[in-house]
């Protein structure tokens, strides 16, 4: 049949809807999104803290050891791995299982905001 698509070399964009108003223009662009307020943590595992050999662990010491990138951003201690010696951890957040492992080894966890 005749028409635009019958001619050689004719193509259309993948998002073209045949002259209908495109979906990205039909959907309303208002409302609330929580992405701006989402708290993003830098993650540190117990096995990484065990390898460091530090007694007092805080944001400054982790930046020096290059486990986290920024002192101003919050970091969280997670329970991957095990710990054998007593350490004092000052973190913005800590998982419950990581806190119990640290306290079982004789250490202390201080949560600071």
Buried (B, 14 or more C-beta within 10 A) or exposed (E): EEEEEEEEEEEEEEEEEEEEEEEEEEEEEEEEEEEEEEEEBBBBBBEBBBEBEBEEBBBEBBBEBEBBEEEEEBBBBBBBBEBEEEBBBBBBBBBEEBBEBBEEBEBEBEEEE
